[in-house]
Amino acid sequence: MVVVRAADWAAPVRDRARDLLRAGLDARTGVALAPLILRIGRRERGAYGVELLGAMLRRAPRGALSSLFLHPDRTVRRFAYRLAVEESLLSPARLARTAARDDDVIVQELCAEAALVAVREDGSPALVPAAMRAGG
């Protein structure tokens, strides 16, 4: 309920809910609430929860974010991989493997592009074939 109310139209309700969400969001609750936070994040005042989730996951142990890579909800996986790419948390090989194996075209493209950027930066041509097989 706090996640929903953090995007409420009434400022006093929204502000109180945001305080509670900020105080209660940790790695465990963030992973559990990620699908709801991301869904509510599409609302007019829902970006706060998404930003809070991202900030928390950046500070959390890596395992918290890693658990979201396997989430059945594509939106959650996309969010997790975008965050991992932004923070350079995955090796080029892991990115290439994900690009080749994930069933979501958006995740494939995101990881393939990040792997190719890493290849250009690191000079690891062995990753190119796996990354090139990914995507549509």
Secondary structure, 3 states (H helix, E strand, C coil): CHHHHCCCCCHHHHHHHHHHHHHHCCHHHHHHHHHHHHHHCCCCCCHHHHHHHHHHHHHCCHHHHHHHCCCCCHHHHHHHHHHHHHCCCCCHHHHHHHHHHCCCHHHHHHHHHHHHHHHHHHCCHHHHHHHHHCCC
